[in-house]
Structure formats: structure tokens, C-alpha cells
């Protein structure tokens, strides 16, 4: 049992707008870290630029705010330089998926052992309300006054499509679930992505209204748990079944449907087909929003493989440092 408490990880006074989802998330992150029991001096929190990227200032750990879009690059280098440190990357949807999109997909592909938190409010908040890579088609903003003509990234689809092995999602003000997925991400060896759905009260207020309250989540979200049937609703009266290559919402008791007909969630399945479908569900198409750990699959990590390769190569060399290198080769004195 850890003797650490959330205040051991706190530092400074957060400077975000009242009601911003960053406040909710930061409180849950402090609590999650205390429950994980990893001492602050063994943790590094890395961010880029944006409202959410101020978070390292409020962490009593090693912390660094880098430049726009480069948090994953710095986090990767840090993990390789010091594989014993726990690395958390904090990015917004703009910082992480626009200018930082290339670093994001390659962190997934390499499976570097870092924990990426994507705080997704579907807007650029710090630069005052431009649309972001996750803003919906038709979204009206300062940079799209007539509505965007682009389809957005779906973070879960992007993560899994880039060969990601861990993807989870929670709503910023749902403290217990945020803590749950953060702890699961830390336990996972390899690149993990936790998408946090959060409200921007100034520039995109209400974007997640259907699931931003407990009552809303009971109606419009589904908490997925490995090995458990995919049930949802105020009384778990609805479920998900496979319908050809798609998912379908059914009601228990109708047309002879029983709990035995409901799909059971398999977060550890290497085939990501059903996990991807869960990640893509939304209320606009008659589905609940999936919350929880959607994908969690073991695979070799980049940092472990790099050090294994270095050790194998070093074992075959007749020298292991500069002095031995000089002694191994021909030398002469002038």
C-alpha cells in the first residue's frame, strides 16, 4: 500500500478558465499517481504548447513544457536516455494531432513505453478559438466562419491504425474512470493513449453535453470492461451484438434477446476489428460512446528492443569503452 498522497504530486496554482476540463483531469492525475505509488522523482511529465500543455507547471515531478507539437519527440528521447523513469506526455488535440501528428503516429508504431494523454476539447483554446483536427465537419469557428469542410481525426482510429496497442477513453469530469484508465495505461508496457473528452467553456462549450453528466453517461455511454458483456443503459437494458461486419444495438427481452447474445469485450485481442468499431461509436449514429480501456495488447517495446540490441552488439565487440578501443587497435607514438 502506497504511503503517497495526491498532494505529494501537486505544485503551484493552476491557471485555467473556471470550469475548464483541465482542472478535473489534473485532480484525477494527482490521485492516480498517488494510487500508483511511483515516487515523484521517478516521474517526468512532458507537454507541448496549448492550454492543457501548462499542466507540467502543476506537477511536483520532473517536468518540461517543450515546443508546439514536439512533446512525443522529447518524451521518446527521455525514455531512451533513462528507461527507468515513468514518462507521461500531455497534449491537446491541436498540439498532439496537428503539428504533432507525425510524432504521434510514430510513437504508436515504435511502441515506445510512454503514456500519452490526449486532452480533446475539439478546439484550439490558447490561440482563441480556431478549429482543430478533431472539430466536426461544418464546425463554425474564427478560422472557419462558414463551417469547416474537413472530416476530423478520430483519435482511437488514428491510434489503432498506426499500430497502437493501448487506447482508452474517459470524460474529464468522471474522476473514477479517469483514474482507472490512467492506472491501466501505466501498467501497460508500451505506448498508451488515453483520450480525455473535456469541455472548453469559452470556445466550445457543450461539445460533450450528452455524456458530460452522470445521468447523460448512463443513457449515452457504455463502460467497456475486458471479459464483460457490452451492456449499457440506465438499467443495462441495452447491449451490443455483431451484425455482419458491423455492431448493432439491441434491447434485452426484445425478439428473444438475452444477455448470452451480447458481445463480450476483448481488450486483449490482437485483431483490432471490433475494438476499432467500439472506438468509432458515437451518439449521432445511434450508438453509445465507448468509455474505458478499449484496446490493451502486449507487444515488444521500442526502448527495450534498443537496449537489447545494444547489449547484443556490445557483447560481440572486443572493446566496450574508448580506452579499450585504443588498446585494441594498432597505436604508435610520434
Buried (B, 14 or more C-beta within 10 A) or exposed (E): EEEBEBEBBBBEEBEBBEBBBBBBBBBBBBBBBBBBEBEBEEBBBBBBBBBBBBBBBBBBBBBEBBBBBBBBBBBBEBBBEEBEBBBBBBBBBBBBBBBBBEBBBBBBEBBBBBBBBBBBBBBBBBBEBBBBBBBBEEBEBEBBEEBBEBEBBBBBEBBBEBBBBBBBBBBBBBBEBBBBBBBBBBEBBBBBBBBBBBBBBBBBEEBBEBBBBEEBBBBBBBBBBBEEBBBBBEEBEBBBBEEEEEBEBBEBEEEEBEEEBBBEBBBEBEEBEBBBBBBBBEBEEEBBBBBBBBBBBEBEBBBBEBEEEEEEEEEEEEEEEEEEEEEEEEEEEE
